[in-house]
């Protein structure tokens, strides 16, 4: 069961976004108050934010999982170049002109197939392609002979995220086990002679993409397109050599991606970068 989402939650998130994005970009209305700023009836500075440029948005970033790796780093801005995190069309990074306030996040795995050895070209045509979030070591994502995801993949939900903005650590430890979601309705995985491959499951795991695996972030944070954003997932040990890392075609036809999905408020053209 995921957390609840209400209109009131979203209204409060919108209000928080105005103040935090103004703080991040020093965007306050000028006036006769202290420091030359205008104040509201509560004595608080008034954000100089064009509310028409604030909109519901999302940030989706991902990185490939490789054996013997204990730290995964995620790009946040579309100009970042990070090893094993080539930008593809499934990702949604922020531009240097924009800011993004995080409302909730999810961490999950994704089987990512690509064409012609180019990770920039996802391949949706293969029989094994699902591109659906994997929120635990699910047997649904399998080969023709055995469950694909080894139980060792629980390592992803035993680590923690850290966030650094402009060389300041704003979140030192965010445990990822709060994003582990094991549904009551799970895929069957047993031989069925009439299907190809003969162990293809009859249905997918139960999953509600609006809430399952997501967790609200409060106090929240703001990613700025013109700032230095460093987001890492620290695992408790190196990624072991287990299926599907051992399968033929790994790294050339498909990879396992670790995905960081954030939902919140996008502030367009809100930074000093133009």
CORURKA-V958418 format. One record per pair of residues at least 12 apart in sequence whose ideal C-beta (glycine too) atoms are under 8 Angstrom apart, sorted by the first residue. I is the first residue (numbers start at 1). J is the second residue. Records with the same first field share a line. If there is no record, write none. Layout:
# CORURKA-V958418
I->J + J
This chain:
# CORURKA-V958418
1->212
2->181 + 208 + 210 + 211 + 212 + 213 + 214
3->104 + 211 + 214 + 215 + 216
4->211
5->210 + 211
9->103 + 216
10->56
13->101 + 103 + 264 + 265
14->54 + 265
16->101 + 220
17->54 + 101 + 264 + 265 + 267
18->47 + 49 + 51 + 54
19->47
20->101 + 220 + 221 + 222
21->47 + 49 + 54 + 99 + 101 + 222 + 265 + 267 + 270
22->45 + 47 + 48 + 49
23->222
24->99 + 222 + 224 + 227
25->99 + 224 + 270 + 271 + 272
27->47 + 48 + 49 + 270
28->45 + 46 + 47 + 48
29->45 + 46 + 47 + 48
30->48
31->46
33->45
49->267 + 270
53->267 + 268 + 269 + 270
54->265 + 266 + 267 + 268
55->265 + 266 + 268
56->263 + 264 + 265 + 266
57->100 + 263 + 264 + 265 + 266
58->92 + 261 + 262 + 263 + 264
59->76 + 92 + 93 + 94 + 100 + 102 + 223 + 260 + 261 + 262 + 263 + 264
60->90 + 91 + 92 + 259 + 260 + 261 + 262
61->74 + 75 + 76 + 85 + 91 + 92 + 93 + 231 + 259 + 260
62->74 + 85 + 88 + 90 + 91 + 110 + 112 + 257 + 258 + 259 + 260
63->75 + 82 + 84 + 85 + 257 + 258
64->84 + 85 + 86 + 112 + 119 + 255 + 256 + 257 + 258
65->109 + 239 + 245 + 255 + 256 + 257 + 258
66->84 + 239 + 245
67->238 + 239 + 240 + 241 + 245
68->238 + 239 + 241
69->235 + 238 + 239
70->234 + 235 + 236 + 237 + 238 + 239
71->232 + 233 + 234 + 235
72->84 + 232 + 233 + 235 + 258
73->85 + 230 + 231 + 232 + 233
74->231 + 232 + 233 + 260
75->87 + 91 + 93
76->93 + 94 + 223 + 229 + 231
77->93 + 94 + 95 + 96 + 223 + 225 + 229
78->93 + 94 + 95 + 96
79->96
80->93 + 229
86->119 + 120
87->120
88->112 + 114 + 119 + 120 + 121 + 122
89->120 + 122
90->110 + 112 + 122 + 131
94->223 + 225 + 266
95->225
96->225 + 226 + 271 + 273
97->225 + 226 + 268 + 269 + 270 + 271 + 273 + 274
98->225 + 266 + 267 + 268 + 269 + 270 + 271
99->222 + 223 + 224 + 225 + 266 + 267 + 270 + 271
100->222 + 223 + 262 + 264 + 265 + 266 + 267
101->220 + 221 + 222 + 264 + 265 + 267
102->217 + 220 + 221 + 222 + 223 + 262 + 263 + 264
103->216 + 217 + 220 + 262 + 263 + 264 + 265
104->214 + 215 + 216 + 217 + 262 + 263 + 264
105->179 + 214 + 215 + 217 + 260 + 261 + 262 + 263
106->133 + 135 + 179 + 213 + 214 + 215 + 259 + 260 + 261
107->156 + 157 + 161 + 176 + 179 + 213 + 233 + 258 + 259 + 260 + 261
108->133 + 134 + 135 + 179 + 213 + 258 + 259 + 261
109->133 + 134 + 135 + 149 + 153 + 156 + 256 + 257 + 258 + 259
110->131 + 132 + 133 + 134 + 256 + 257 + 258 + 259
111->128 + 129 + 130 + 131 + 134 + 141 + 148 + 244 + 254 + 256 + 257
112->131 + 254 + 255 + 256 + 257
113->126 + 128 + 129 + 131 + 253 + 254
114->253 + 254 + 255
117->252 + 253
119->255
123->253
127->196
128->143 + 254
130->204
132->204 + 207
133->207 + 209 + 213 + 259
134->149
135->179 + 180 + 181 + 182 + 183 + 205 + 207 + 212 + 213
136->154 + 157 + 180 + 181 + 182
137->149 + 150 + 151 + 152 + 153 + 154
138->186 + 187 + 205
139->186 + 187 + 189 + 201
140->186 + 187 + 189 + 201 + 204 + 205
142->189 + 199 + 200 + 201
143->197 + 199 + 243 + 244 + 247
144->196 + 197 + 198 + 199 + 200
145->197 + 199
146->199 + 243
147->189 + 243
148->243 + 244 + 247
149->243 + 244
150->240 + 242 + 243
152->240 + 242
153->242
154->180
155->235 + 236 + 237 + 239 + 240
156->176 + 233 + 235 + 258
157->176 + 177 + 179 + 180
158->176 + 177 + 235 + 236
159->175 + 176 + 233 + 234 + 235 + 236
160->173 + 174 + 175 + 176 + 233 + 234
161->173 + 174 + 176 + 231 + 232 + 233 + 234 + 260
162->174 + 231 + 232 + 234
163->221 + 229 + 230 + 231
164->228 + 229 + 230 + 231
165->221 + 222 + 223 + 224 + 227 + 228 + 229 + 230
166->227 + 228
167->228
170->221
171->221
176->233
178->215
179->213 + 214 + 215
180->213
181->207 + 212 + 213
183->205 + 206 + 207 + 212
184->206
185->203 + 205 + 206
186->205 + 206
187->201 + 202 + 203 + 204 + 205
188->201 + 202 + 203
189->201
214->261 + 263
220->264
224->271
225->271 + 273
226->271 + 272 + 273
227->271
231->260
233->258 + 260
244->256
